[in-house]
């Protein structure tokens, strides 16, 4: 465990707050799939902080499941030329990170690379979803940045201020994804009102 036993509580509070907001502020409007993804993210946060290295594989699994729920909640894709360029940059960046950390993964090769794959698919879902908006784009890209820093810092080379960079980009990612879903339903409601008029 970490040097202070309640550090896990501080770490999960932001995501726990987002879950409460998603459920209470706009009930029935935020996808249950997305809220389930937030819950698995919170579980992953707890495991990684409380159990540290011993819980790494289980924390990774929790976030893997979280990304699956995010992907399903984002729905169908619509390919656009602008997002295709961005997606190629994301895939290239992810491939470089995988290349750099691969030699140090040892028996974690399959789970880590599987996680990187699902992370990139989640980000591409944010780029190509028919529901996409600026907040979803920011959320997907921020998640890639956060997790790539974790991978590089853990398996390649120590990064200065890695903790601050990881958590700030991670919380930005989760917040942005939630705002993105709020935006989806704000847009839907506005369109419905105009249709009625």
Order of alpha helices (4+ residues) and beta strands (2+ residues): alpha-alpha-alpha-alpha-alpha-alpha-alpha
